[in-house]
């Protein structure tokens, strides 16, 4: 009897979560401008690994339509775009110079993203080439750039 009530309460709560609109507007903003990539290979790899969060060309997976996962996905994309958005290059402060270091340090892509997106896995030699391509595209951070609080962000 108690288990049935808990189960019904859980189902009711899950249903109520679906009414909250945050996390379901999956209209991608227009693509305005991209950086000057050092090579097509760097661009292709970036879009394979990073597009979903760091561009206006997000592919929204099925679970991004179901709360509470939709809230987490939307938050991650919003946060990531605020730090680096290659579809709005030249607008506001971008942190492209941190991208190579964050990948080299294993901070990007996040491990939970790689688990859900096997295309985000690279062989060590591919990873090395990608990091070099990002350094050529975005430059490298100055020594004091890591003290601005952005080096440790998820996106």
Buried (B, 14 or more C-beta within 10 A) or exposed (E): EEEEEEEEEEEEEEEEBEEEEEBBEBEEEEBEEBBEBBEEEBBEBBBBBBBBBBBBEBEBEEEBBBBEBBBBBBBBBEEBBBBBBBBBBEEEEBBBBBBBBBBBEEBBBBEEBBEEBEEBEBEEEEBEBBBBBBBBBBEEBEEEBEEEEBBEBBB
